[in-house]
Amino acid sequence: MTDITRSSGKLAAGALILIIGAAIFVDDLHDFVPGTDWLHWLPDFPPLIIGTFHLEHLYIGALIMLVGLIIMARS
């Protein structure tokens, strides 16, 4: 028998994190791509300002997707 529970759980967790990151990423596209206002479903939040860099939700979503991909690749 093969032990698929450990690998499958990590894969499922990584996929879930990837989907959450993609939802945040797609939601914030309306600030950068004209005509994508219909994708906006989260309430507006001010960006996190680090020094002079505005950390928009688009970047946070991309980082969350990257974490999900890393978890999936390591499973």
HELIX and SHEET records of a PDB file:
HELIX    1   1 THR A    5  ASP A   27  1                                  23    
HELIX    2   2 ASP A   28  ASP A   31  5                                   4    
HELIX    3   3 ASP A   37  LEU A   39  5                                   3    
HELIX    4   4 HIS A   57  ARG A   74  1                                  18    
SHEET    1   A 2 LEU A  48  ILE A  50  0                                        
SHEET    2   A 2 PHE A  53  LEU A  55 -1                                        
END                                                                             
